[in-house]
Amino acid sequence: MLKLENLRIIVDERERKSGIPDLLKAVGLNLEMKTLPIGDYIVAPETVVERKSIRDLLSSVFDGRLFDQCSRLKEHFQYPVILLEGNVDEIDEIADNPLIFYGAISTIVIDFKIPIIPTPSAMHSAKLLVSMCSRNESPKGPYLKKIKKSNDLEKQQLSSLCSLPGIGEKFAVRMLEKFGTPLKVFTATTSELAKVEGLGEARAKKIKKILESESKFLKASNQKTLHDM
């Protein structure tokens, strides 16, 4: 029988607040916390799990991220899985039209062929992850693959824009259609960004805040120099 302490899961740093990493540690699994470019939990070399709450999934539908994420999951892993956590009854409270939610699920399962596994809570999500990890008789191997960067200029341009908050490939394409280059997108004013079809002023403000906020990595000596100028 495979001992849990011999198993390991690579966990995205942003999952700490979910409480799941602590639950996995409590049962004895070895965790490696990383900032993952794709997915939330790598449970085997070719198996990645993207965890979404009901609200997360709906939010990612509306901001255009969901299907871009699905494409990347399929591109880099042979067995991607979406873990849908929470009470499905929440849909009626969150969405005006529940068919949007079920339409998104249908697209994920039928078009992307990614299985969706529902769990009611973080505790059950942790149990599922343990089960998925323990299926592998040989837990050794390069779990964390290097996600190859595309040399294709167009893909790199789209990828750079998709790193902005609330921007999926659909909006990235619209931005390039309007501004021509990523640099012109990054230097555009809030009002110029808001004119991108479907983007809106609120999202434009979030993007400008990310781009213009002073980084904590700015060295103190540099800050002093800047303030003295």
N, C-alpha and C positions, 0 to 999 in steps of 0.2 A: 504493500500500500504506500502511495506517495505521501510523504509528510509535507504539511503546509509550509514548514520553515524552509523547505527546499524549493518552494515556488517563488516566483517574483513577478511583479507587475510594474510596468512603467506608467507613472501617473503624471498628468499635466499639472503644473503648479497651481493653475487657476481652479483646480478641483478641491483645494484644501477647505474652502468655505462650505462645501457640500456636506462635510462630515464623513464622507465615504472613506477617505484615506485613513482616518483614525480607526474606523471600524475594521478595515483590512489589517491594520497593524495589530489590533487587539486579538485577532485570531491567529497571529503569528506569521503572516505573509511578509516577504521581503519587498519593500517598496523602493523604487528609484524615482525621486521627484525631478521632473525636467520641464522645460518649457517646450511643449510639443507643437510642431507646426501644423499637425493634422491629428484630429481625434483627441480623446481624453484619457483612455486607458489602452495600453498595448499589452495584451494578455498572452500573446504568442507571436513569433516572428512575422506571421502573415495575417494576424487577427487584431483588429483595432476596434475599440468601442467608442462611439460618440454618445455621451449622455446628454439628454435634453429633458427639461421639465416641459409640461404642457405649455406653459407661458413662453419658454425658450423657443419651442418649435413654432408657435404662432408668430412670435416676434421675428424669427429668422425667415419666415415666409414673407412677411410684410416688408422687410428691409432688403430682400433679395439675396440673402446669404445662403439660404438652405440648399438650394440645388447646386450652387457653386461648391459648397462643402461636400455634397454627395459625389460630385464629379471627382474631386480631389481624393476622397476616401477610396473610390473605385480605382483611381489611377495608380495609387501607391500601395494598396493592400489587397490581397486576394480575397480575404474574408472580412469585409467591414460589417459592423453591426450597429444599429441605432438602438440605444436603451432609452425608452420613453418612461419617465418617472412621474408619478402623481396620479391623482384621481381624474379620470376622463370626464366626470360630471362638471369639472371646472370649465370646460369648453363653453357651456351655456352662459357662464358668468363673464368670460373673457371676450368671446367672439360674438359679434352680431349675427354672423352666418357660420354655423358649425360646419357647413359643407366645405368651407375653405380649409379647415383642419383636415377633414377626411379626404379632400382632394389632394392635399400635400402628401398625406400618408400613402394614398393610392399611387402617386407618382414615384415616391421613393421605392415602394415595393415592386411595382410593375415595370416602370421605365428604367430605374437604376438597379433593380434586383438586389436591393439591400434589405435584409430582414429587420423588422422592428420588434423588439421584445419589451412588453410593458411590465413595469414594477410599481407597486403602490407607494414605496418609501425608500429612503436611503439605506435602511437596514436590508431590505430585500434586494436592492441594487448591489450591495456589497456581497450578498450570498450568491447572486448570479455571477458576479465577476470571479469569485473564488471557484465556482463550479466550472466556468469557462477556462480558467487558468489550469485547474487540476485535470482537465481532459488530456493534457499533453503528457505523455509518459516521459518524454525527454525535455525537461524545462530549460536546458542549456541552449545557448545560441544567441545570435545577434538580434536581440529584440528590437533595439533602437536602430532602425535603418537610417542611412543618410538619404534624406529626400533629395533626389537629384534636381538641381536647378536647370530649368530649360534654357537652352541657348537661343531659343527662338525669341527675337526681339519683341514681337507683338505680345507673346505670353508674359515676358518679363515686365512689359509696360502695364499690362492688365493686373499682374500680381502686385506690383508696387501700389497701384490704386486700390486694390482689394484689401490692403492693410489698413485703410482708413475706416473709421467707425461707420457701420451701417452700409458699407459699400460692397456689393457683390459684383459678379462679372457683368451683369446687365447694366448697372449704373456706371461701371468702369468704362464700358464700351461707349455709353452716351457721353461721358466726360471727354473721351478722346475724340469723339465725333464733333464735339463743340469747341474744344480748346486745341486739339492737335497733338500736344505732347504732355507727358506727366508733369514736367516742370511748370508749364503754364497753368495746369490744374492746381498745383501746390501754391502758386503765387497769385491765384485769382482771389478777388474780393468775395466777401460773404454773399453780397447781392448777385455777383456773377455766378457763383456756385449754385445759388438758389434757383437760377433760371434753367438749370439742367432738368429736363423733363422728369417729373415725379419726385425730384429730390427734396424740394421744400426748404424753407428758411431754417427750421429747427435743426435739421440734419446738417445744413451748411454751416451753422454756428458751431455745432459739435466738431466738425472737421477743422474749422479755423482755430478752435480752441486747442485741439491736439497739436496742430502745426505751429502755433504761435506761443504756447505756454513754455516758460523757461524750464529746461531740464534740470533735474536734481543732480545730474552727472556733471553739470558745469562746475569746474573747479573754483574754489573760493578765490584763488588768486586772479582768475579771469573775471570773476564777478566784481572784484575790487577795481580792476582796471576799467571795466565797462562803466561802473558807477562814477569813476573819477573823470570820465571823458566828458 
